[in-house]
Amino acid sequence: MRPNKSLSAAQAENCAITALSFLAADPERLGRFLALTGLGPENIRAAAAEPRFLLSVLDHLLADESLLLAFAANNNLAPEEVARARATLDPDTAREQ
């Protein structure tokens, strides 16, 4: 993703899916995400089909600076790209800012 450029919906979705993979790669990170969202391993697939699920993944990263920075470094992204991806997936929030 290019810094300071708007993202397409597909790029934003890809960022969120990459973030979910990042969380799932570490049992501790995934466990914390599941605990905070109230999801369990048995219903995460069903939740992933919900339109706002990818937003919740990005919200989770944005709420924890150390996690956000680790994700960004791991994926060679600027942390701001995660915020841009979130705004792209939820245009209502972007208009409020």
N, CA, C and O atoms as CSV, one atom per row, in Angstrom:
chain,resi,resn,atom,element,x,y,z
A,1,MET,N,N,0.832,-1.180,0.000
A,1,MET,CA,C,0.000,0.000,0.000
A,1,MET,C,C,0.876,1.243,0.000
A,1,MET,O,O,1.936,1.264,0.625
A,2,ARG,N,N,0.440,2.253,-0.686
A,2,ARG,CA,C,1.209,3.480,-0.813
A,2,ARG,C,C,0.802,4.481,0.254
A,2,ARG,O,O,-0.389,4.728,0.446
A,3,PRO,N,N,1.788,5.071,0.963
A,3,PRO,CA,C,1.444,6.082,1.961
A,3,PRO,C,C,0.832,7.321,1.311
A,3,PRO,O,O,1.113,7.648,0.158
A,4,ASN,N,N,-0.023,8.007,2.095
A,4,ASN,CA,C,-0.655,9.256,1.675
A,4,ASN,C,C,-1.544,9.124,0.442
A,4,ASN,O,O,-1.832,10.133,-0.203
A,5,LYS,N,N,-1.969,7.967,0.106
A,5,LYS,CA,C,-2.886,7.759,-1.017
A,5,LYS,C,C,-4.134,7.099,-0.455
A,5,LYS,O,O,-4.076,6.366,0.533
A,6,SER,N,N,-5.257,7.369,-1.094
A,6,SER,CA,C,-6.467,6.697,-0.650
A,6,SER,C,C,-6.387,5.235,-1.077
A,6,SER,O,O,-5.691,4.884,-2.030
A,7,LEU,N,N,-7.092,4.419,-0.372
A,7,LEU,CA,C,-7.082,2.988,-0.645
A,7,LEU,C,C,-8.374,2.577,-1.314
A,7,LEU,O,O,-9.432,3.150,-1.051
A,8,SER,N,N,-8.288,1.593,-2.169
A,8,SER,CA,C,-9.501,1.013,-2.736
A,8,SER,C,C,-10.125,0.112,-1.676
A,8,SER,O,O,-9.478,-0.255,-0.696
A,9,ALA,N,N,-11.368,-0.233,-1.883
A,9,ALA,CA,C,-12.040,-1.150,-0.951
A,9,ALA,C,C,-11.305,-2.485,-0.904
A,9,ALA,O,O,-11.173,-3.088,0.161
A,10,ALA,N,N,-10.830,-2.945,-2.051
A,10,ALA,CA,C,-10.109,-4.222,-2.096
A,10,ALA,C,C,-8.802,-4.144,-1.301
A,10,ALA,O,O,-8.457,-5.090,-0.595
A,11,GLN,N,N,-8.076,-3.036,-1.407
A,11,GLN,CA,C,-6.843,-2.869,-0.642
A,11,GLN,C,C,-7.135,-2.815,0.854
A,11,GLN,O,O,-6.407,-3.402,1.655
A,12,ALA,N,N,-8.191,-2.116,1.225
A,12,ALA,CA,C,-8.558,-2.009,2.638
A,12,ALA,C,C,-8.964,-3.373,3.187
A,12,ALA,O,O,-8.580,-3.749,4.294
A,13,GLU,N,N,-9.738,-4.098,2.406
A,13,GLU,CA,C,-10.147,-5.437,2.819
A,13,GLU,C,C,-8.931,-6.346,2.958
A,13,GLU,O,O,-8.840,-7.129,3.903
A,14,ASN,N,N,-8.011,-6.243,2.030
A,14,ASN,CA,C,-6.794,-7.050,2.090
A,14,ASN,C,C,-5.988,-6.729,3.348
A,14,ASN,O,O,-5.430,-7.629,3.976
A,15,CYS,N,N,-5.926,-5.460,3.711
A,15,CYS,CA,C,-5.231,-5.061,4.933
A,15,CYS,C,C,-5.879,-5.721,6.150
A,15,CYS,O,O,-5.182,-6.238,7.023
A,16,ALA,N,N,-7.196,-5.703,6.206
A,16,ALA,CA,C,-7.913,-6.296,7.336
A,16,ALA,C,C,-7.733,-7.815,7.382
A,16,ALA,O,O,-7.579,-8.389,8.460
A,17,ILE,N,N,-7.751,-8.455,6.234
A,17,ILE,CA,C,-7.552,-9.906,6.182
A,17,ILE,C,C,-6.124,-10.254,6.604
A,17,ILE,O,O,-5.897,-11.241,7.304
A,18,THR,N,N,-5.172,-9.439,6.172
A,18,THR,CA,C,-3.782,-9.641,6.591
A,18,THR,C,C,-3.661,-9.445,8.103
A,18,THR,O,O,-2.920,-10.171,8.767
A,19,ALA,N,N,-4.381,-8.476,8.640
A,19,ALA,CA,C,-4.377,-8.240,10.086
A,19,ALA,C,C,-4.955,-9.438,10.835
A,19,ALA,O,O,-4.429,-9.839,11.873
A,20,LEU,N,N,-6.033,-10.005,10.307
A,20,LEU,CA,C,-6.615,-11.184,10.944
A,20,LEU,C,C,-5.624,-12.340,10.915
A,20,LEU,O,O,-5.480,-13.055,11.907
A,21,SER,N,N,-4.949,-12.530,9.804
A,21,SER,CA,C,-3.927,-13.585,9.710
A,21,SER,C,C,-2.810,-13.348,10.713
A,21,SER,O,O,-2.301,-14.286,11.327
A,22,PHE,N,N,-2.433,-12.084,10.873
A,22,PHE,CA,C,-1.403,-11.715,11.843
A,22,PHE,C,C,-1.841,-12.097,13.253
A,22,PHE,O,O,-1.060,-12.658,14.021
A,23,LEU,N,N,-3.089,-11.794,13.588
A,23,LEU,CA,C,-3.603,-12.157,14.911
A,23,LEU,C,C,-3.659,-13.670,15.071
A,23,LEU,O,O,-3.283,-14.206,16.113
A,24,ALA,N,N,-4.126,-14.351,14.042
A,24,ALA,CA,C,-4.299,-15.803,14.120
A,24,ALA,C,C,-2.967,-16.554,14.186
A,24,ALA,O,O,-2.924,-17.697,14.641
A,25,ALA,N,N,-1.889,-15.922,13.738
A,25,ALA,CA,C,-0.576,-16.575,13.730
A,25,ALA,C,C,0.006,-16.740,15.133
A,25,ALA,O,O,0.949,-17.508,15.329
A,26,ASP,N,N,-0.546,-16.031,16.095
A,26,ASP,CA,C,-0.035,-16.096,17.460
A,26,ASP,C,C,-1.193,-16.385,18.410
A,26,ASP,O,O,-2.112,-15.574,18.524
A,27,PRO,N,N,-1.163,-17.531,19.093
A,27,PRO,CA,C,-2.285,-17.900,19.971
A,27,PRO,C,C,-2.607,-16.843,21.035
A,27,PRO,O,O,-3.771,-16.655,21.389
A,28,GLU,N,N,-1.600,-16.170,21.532
A,28,GLU,CA,C,-1.835,-15.149,22.560
A,28,GLU,C,C,-2.579,-13.943,21.968
A,28,GLU,O,O,-3.536,-13.443,22.559
A,29,ARG,N,N,-2.125,-13.488,20.799
A,29,ARG,CA,C,-2.799,-12.362,20.137
A,29,ARG,C,C,-4.231,-12.729,19.769
A,29,ARG,O,O,-5.160,-11.952,19.993
A,30,LEU,N,N,-4.401,-13.927,19.199
A,30,LEU,CA,C,-5.738,-14.362,18.808
A,30,LEU,C,C,-6.640,-14.512,20.025
A,30,LEU,O,O,-7.805,-14.116,19.997
A,31,GLY,N,N,-6.102,-15.078,21.079
A,31,GLY,CA,C,-6.880,-15.256,22.306
A,31,GLY,C,C,-7.371,-13.933,22.870
A,31,GLY,O,O,-8.511,-13.825,23.322
A,32,ARG,N,N,-6.516,-12.939,22.841
A,32,ARG,CA,C,-6.915,-11.609,23.347
A,32,ARG,C,C,-8.007,-11.012,22.462
A,32,ARG,O,O,-8.981,-10.452,22.965
A,33,PHE,N,N,-7.844,-11.133,21.145
A,33,PHE,CA,C,-8.860,-10.616,20.222
A,33,PHE,C,C,-10.195,-11.305,20.472
A,33,PHE,O,O,-11.232,-10.646,20.556
A,34,LEU,N,N,-10.172,-12.621,20.589
A,34,LEU,CA,C,-11.415,-13.369,20.818
A,34,LEU,C,C,-12.052,-12.973,22.144
A,34,LEU,O,O,-13.269,-12.802,22.229
A,35,ALA,N,N,-11.231,-12.829,23.173
A,35,ALA,CA,C,-11.766,-12.459,24.495
A,35,ALA,C,C,-12.411,-11.073,24.462
A,35,ALA,O,O,-13.472,-10.864,25.049
A,36,LEU,N,N,-11.777,-10.141,23.783
A,36,LEU,CA,C,-12.311,-8.778,23.733
A,36,LEU,C,C,-13.554,-8.660,22.863
A,36,LEU,O,O,-14.407,-7.807,23.108
A,37,THR,N,N,-13.659,-9.509,21.852
A,37,THR,CA,C,-14.820,-9.446,20.966
A,37,THR,C,C,-15.955,-10.348,21.429
A,37,THR,O,O,-17.090,-10.214,20.974
A,38,GLY,N,N,-15.642,-11.267,22.335
A,38,GLY,CA,C,-16.662,-12.208,22.787
A,38,GLY,C,C,-16.837,-13.386,21.849
A,38,GLY,O,O,-17.738,-14.204,22.033
A,39,LEU,N,N,-15.988,-13.473,20.857
A,39,LEU,CA,C,-16.052,-14.594,19.919
A,39,LEU,C,C,-15.298,-15.787,20.473
A,39,LEU,O,O,-14.457,-15.655,21.362
A,40,GLY,N,N,-15.610,-16.938,19.938
A,40,GLY,CA,C,-14.875,-18.143,20.260
A,40,GLY,C,C,-14.346,-18.749,18.980
A,40,GLY,O,O,-14.801,-18.401,17.891
A,41,PRO,N,N,-13.391,-19.648,19.102
A,41,PRO,CA,C,-12.833,-20.274,17.903
A,41,PRO,C,C,-13.909,-20.957,17.058
A,41,PRO,O,O,-13.786,-21.056,15.837
A,42,GLU,N,N,-14.952,-21.420,17.722
A,42,GLU,CA,C,-16.013,-22.139,17.013
A,42,GLU,C,C,-16.921,-21.218,16.188
A,42,GLU,O,O,-17.598,-21.687,15.273
A,43,ASN,N,N,-16.946,-19.928,16.494
A,43,ASN,CA,C,-17.846,-19.053,15.738
A,43,ASN,C,C,-17.140,-17.910,15.002
A,43,ASN,O,O,-17.794,-16.992,14.508
A,44,ILE,N,N,-15.816,-17.966,14.929
A,44,ILE,CA,C,-15.099,-16.893,14.252
A,44,ILE,C,C,-15.367,-16.906,12.744
A,44,ILE,O,O,-15.422,-15.845,12.121
A,45,ARG,N,N,-15.534,-18.089,12.152
A,45,ARG,CA,C,-15.823,-18.154,10.712
A,45,ARG,C,C,-17.170,-17.511,10.396
A,45,ARG,O,O,-17.298,-16.776,9.416
A,46,ALA,N,N,-18.157,-17.785,11.214
A,46,ALA,CA,C,-19.473,-17.174,10.997
A,46,ALA,C,C,-19.387,-15.663,11.181
A,46,ALA,O,O,-19.987,-14.910,10.414
A,47,ALA,N,N,-18.649,-15.219,12.187
A,47,ALA,CA,C,-18.502,-13.784,12.438
A,47,ALA,C,C,-17.784,-13.104,11.275
A,47,ALA,O,O,-18.093,-11.966,10.923
A,48,ALA,N,N,-16.831,-13.806,10.687
A,48,ALA,CA,C,-16.066,-13.230,9.575
A,48,ALA,C,C,-16.951,-12.923,8.373
A,48,ALA,O,O,-16.576,-12.110,7.529
A,49,ALA,N,N,-18.100,-13.548,8.280
A,49,ALA,CA,C,-19.031,-13.284,7.177
A,49,ALA,C,C,-19.842,-12.005,7.409
A,49,ALA,O,O,-20.492,-11.506,6.490
A,50,GLU,N,N,-19.804,-11.481,8.625
A,50,GLU,CA,C,-20.535,-10.254,8.945
A,50,GLU,C,C,-19.805,-9.048,8.368
A,50,GLU,O,O,-18.576,-8.988,8.420
A,51,PRO,N,N,-20.539,-8.097,7.823
A,51,PRO,CA,C,-19.909,-6.938,7.168
A,51,PRO,C,C,-18.971,-6.133,8.066
A,51,PRO,O,O,-17.967,-5.607,7.586
A,52,ARG,N,N,-19.272,-6.028,9.338
A,52,ARG,CA,C,-18.459,-5.191,10.220
A,52,ARG,C,C,-17.309,-5.944,10.882
A,52,ARG,O,O,-16.554,-5.357,11.658
A,53,PHE,N,N,-17.166,-7.223,10.587
A,53,PHE,CA,C,-16.117,-8.005,11.230
A,53,PHE,C,C,-14.728,-7.457,10.907
A,53,PHE,O,O,-13.896,-7.311,11.802
A,54,LEU,N,N,-14.475,-7.155,9.639
A,54,LEU,CA,C,-13.150,-6.657,9.274
A,54,LEU,C,C,-12.861,-5.322,9.960
A,54,LEU,O,O,-11.715,-5.023,10.295
A,55,LEU,N,N,-13.898,-4.531,10.163
A,55,LEU,CA,C,-13.719,-3.288,10.920
A,55,LEU,C,C,-13.273,-3.584,12.343
A,55,LEU,O,O,-12.412,-2.892,12.888
A,56,SER,N,N,-13.859,-4.612,12.944
A,56,SER,CA,C,-13.494,-4.943,14.325
A,56,SER,C,C,-12.042,-5.404,14.415
A,56,SER,O,O,-11.368,-5.145,15.412
A,57,VAL,N,N,-11.564,-6.081,13.383
A,57,VAL,CA,C,-10.158,-6.504,13.361
A,57,VAL,C,C,-9.256,-5.270,13.339
A,57,VAL,O,O,-8.303,-5.175,14.112
A,58,LEU,N,N,-9.561,-4.337,12.454
A,58,LEU,CA,C,-8.745,-3.116,12.366
A,58,LEU,C,C,-8.884,-2.267,13.620
A,58,LEU,O,O,-7.901,-1.688,14.083
A,59,ASP,N,N,-10.087,-2.181,14.180
A,59,ASP,CA,C,-10.285,-1.451,15.442
A,59,ASP,C,C,-9.413,-2.034,16.548
A,59,ASP,O,O,-8.830,-1.305,17.351
A,60,HIS,N,N,-9.338,-3.349,16.572
A,60,HIS,CA,C,-8.532,-4.028,17.591
A,60,HIS,C,C,-7.061,-3.609,17.473
A,60,HIS,O,O,-6.416,-3.307,18.477
A,61,LEU,N,N,-6.548,-3.592,16.266
A,61,LEU,CA,C,-5.160,-3.166,16.069
A,61,LEU,C,C,-4.969,-1.702,16.448
A,61,LEU,O,O,-3.998,-1.344,17.114
A,62,LEU,N,N,-5.899,-0.868,16.021
A,62,LEU,CA,C,-5.773,0.570,16.275
A,62,LEU,C,C,-5.889,0.917,17.757
A,62,LEU,O,O,-5.411,1.968,18.184
A,63,ALA,N,N,-6.509,0.058,18.534
A,63,ALA,CA,C,-6.686,0.308,19.969
A,63,ALA,C,C,-5.453,-0.072,20.792
A,63,ALA,O,O,-5.373,0.258,21.976
A,64,ASP,N,N,-4.506,-0.755,20.179
A,64,ASP,CA,C,-3.319,-1.230,20.905
A,64,ASP,C,C,-2.078,-0.834,20.108
A,64,ASP,O,O,-1.707,-1.504,19.144
A,65,GLU,N,N,-1.446,0.254,20.517
A,65,GLU,CA,C,-0.331,0.803,19.744
A,65,GLU,C,C,0.799,-0.201,19.532
A,65,GLU,O,O,1.347,-0.280,18.433
A,66,SER,N,N,1.155,-0.965,20.554
A,66,SER,CA,C,2.258,-1.916,20.378
A,66,SER,C,C,1.878,-3.013,19.374
A,66,SER,O,O,2.715,-3.454,18.587
A,67,LEU,N,N,0.632,-3.442,19.406
A,67,LEU,CA,C,0.160,-4.439,18.441
A,67,LEU,C,C,0.135,-3.835,17.040
A,67,LEU,O,O,0.556,-4.477,16.077
A,68,LEU,N,N,-0.353,-2.612,16.925
A,68,LEU,CA,C,-0.393,-1.911,15.646
A,68,LEU,C,C,1.014,-1.784,15.059
A,68,LEU,O,O,1.229,-2.062,13.880
A,69,LEU,N,N,1.954,-1.367,15.879
A,69,LEU,CA,C,3.323,-1.192,15.402
A,69,LEU,C,C,3.949,-2.517,14.995
A,69,LEU,O,O,4.685,-2.581,14.010
A,70,ALA,N,N,3.662,-3.572,15.747
A,70,ALA,CA,C,4.182,-4.898,15.384
A,70,ALA,C,C,3.593,-5.361,14.056
A,70,ALA,O,O,4.315,-5.883,13.206
A,71,PHE,N,N,2.292,-5.175,13.874
A,71,PHE,CA,C,1.644,-5.552,12.619
A,71,PHE,C,C,2.227,-4.749,11.460
A,71,PHE,O,O,2.562,-5.310,10.416
A,72,ALA,N,N,2.347,-3.442,11.645
A,72,ALA,CA,C,2.871,-2.584,10.580
A,72,ALA,C,C,4.295,-2.989,10.206
A,72,ALA,O,O,4.618,-3.102,9.024
A,73,ALA,N,N,5.138,-3.206,11.196
A,73,ALA,CA,C,6.520,-3.603,10.923
A,73,ALA,C,C,6.575,-4.963,10.232
A,73,ALA,O,O,7.357,-5.169,9.303
A,74,ASN,N,N,5.744,-5.876,10.691
A,74,ASN,CA,C,5.715,-7.237,10.127
A,74,ASN,C,C,5.279,-7.230,8.664
A,74,ASN,O,O,5.651,-8.118,7.897
A,75,ASN,N,N,4.490,-6.225,8.278
A,75,ASN,CA,C,3.945,-6.170,6.922
A,75,ASN,C,C,4.485,-5.002,6.104
A,75,ASN,O,O,3.957,-4.680,5.040
A,76,ASN,N,N,5.545,-4.370,6.615
A,76,ASN,CA,C,6.198,-3.272,5.911
A,76,ASN,C,C,5.204,-2.169,5.522
A,76,ASN,O,O,5.192,-1.689,4.388
A,77,LEU,N,N,4.377,-1.786,6.493
A,77,LEU,CA,C,3.368,-0.744,6.306
A,77,LEU,C,C,3.614,0.396,7.280
A,77,LEU,O,O,4.208,0.204,8.341
A,78,ALA,N,N,3.161,1.559,6.918
A,78,ALA,CA,C,3.095,2.650,7.888
A,78,ALA,C,C,1.858,2.394,8.734
A,78,ALA,O,O,0.828,1.992,8.192
A,79,PRO,N,N,1.921,2.612,10.037
A,79,PRO,CA,C,0.744,2.391,10.887
A,79,PRO,C,C,-0.488,3.161,10.398
A,79,PRO,O,O,-1.620,2.714,10.583
A,80,GLU,N,N,-0.260,4.299,9.785
A,80,GLU,CA,C,-1.376,5.103,9.274
A,80,GLU,C,C,-2.177,4.369,8.202
A,80,GLU,O,O,-3.351,4.671,7.983
A,81,GLU,N,N,-1.546,3.411,7.538
A,81,GLU,CA,C,-2.244,2.646,6.511
A,81,GLU,C,C,-3.410,1.857,7.109
A,81,GLU,O,O,-4.437,1.665,6.459
A,82,VAL,N,N,-3.244,1.406,8.343
A,82,VAL,CA,C,-4.313,0.656,9.008
A,82,VAL,C,C,-5.504,1.588,9.247
A,82,VAL,O,O,-6.653,1.198,9.037
A,83,ALA,N,N,-5.229,2.805,9.683
A,83,ALA,CA,C,-6.302,3.780,9.889
A,83,ALA,C,C,-6.980,4.127,8.562
A,83,ALA,O,O,-8.200,4.277,8.508
A,84,ARG,N,N,-6.194,4.253,7.498
A,84,ARG,CA,C,-6.778,4.530,6.181
A,84,ARG,C,C,-7.652,3.371,5.720
A,84,ARG,O,O,-8.730,3.574,5.163
A,85,ALA,N,N,-7.176,2.157,5.958
A,85,ALA,CA,C,-7.958,0.971,5.574
A,85,ALA,C,C,-9.277,0.958,6.339
A,85,ALA,O,O,-10.329,0.666,5.770
A,86,ARG,N,N,-9.217,1.274,7.620
A,86,ARG,CA,C,-10.436,1.279,8.429
A,86,ARG,C,C,-11.414,2.336,7.918
A,86,ARG,O,O,-12.614,2.078,7.818
A,87,ALA,N,N,-10.906,3.512,7.600
A,87,ALA,CA,C,-11.762,4.586,7.092
A,87,ALA,C,C,-12.365,4.211,5.737
A,87,ALA,O,O,-13.506,4.567,5.444
A,88,THR,N,N,-11.614,3.507,4.928
A,88,THR,CA,C,-12.123,3.084,3.625
A,88,THR,C,C,-13.251,2.076,3.780
A,88,THR,O,O,-14.235,2.118,3.042
A,89,LEU,N,N,-13.104,1.169,4.742
A,89,LEU,CA,C,-14.139,0.146,4.952
A,89,LEU,C,C,-15.385,0.706,5.626
A,89,LEU,O,O,-16.464,0.121,5.525
A,90,ASP,N,N,-15.239,1.843,6.315
A,90,ASP,CA,C,-16.379,2.454,6.994
A,90,ASP,C,C,-16.441,3.929,6.632
A,90,ASP,O,O,-16.020,4.779,7.418
A,91,PRO,N,N,-16.961,4.242,5.454
A,91,PRO,CA,C,-16.992,5.630,5.008
A,91,PRO,C,C,-17.763,6.567,5.936
A,91,PRO,O,O,-17.477,7.764,5.963
A,92,ASP,N,N,-18.725,6.059,6.691
A,92,ASP,CA,C,-19.466,6.916,7.624
A,92,ASP,C,C,-18.535,7.498,8.670
A,92,ASP,O,O,-18.651,8.672,9.024
A,93,THR,N,N,-17.606,6.683,9.170
A,93,THR,CA,C,-16.637,7.161,10.149
A,93,THR,C,C,-15.712,8.179,9.525
A,93,THR,O,O,-15.376,9.182,10.154
A,94,ALA,N,N,-15.299,7.938,8.308
A,94,ALA,CA,C,-14.383,8.863,7.636
A,94,ALA,C,C,-15.034,10.233,7.479
A,94,ALA,O,O,-14.350,11.250,7.591
A,95,ARG,N,N,-16.332,10.280,7.225
A,95,ARG,CA,C,-17.020,11.558,7.066
A,95,ARG,C,C,-17.147,12.308,8.383
A,95,ARG,O,O,-17.215,13.537,8.395
A,96,GLU,N,N,-17.180,11.566,9.504
A,96,GLU,CA,C,-17.329,12.192,10.818
A,96,GLU,C,C,-16.041,12.867,11.258
A,96,GLU,O,O,-16.082,13.798,12.062
A,97,GLN,N,N,-14.908,12.423,10.753
A,97,GLN,CA,C,-13.618,12.934,11.217
A,97,GLN,C,C,-13.291,14.265,10.622
A,97,GLN,O,O,-12.237,14.829,10.914
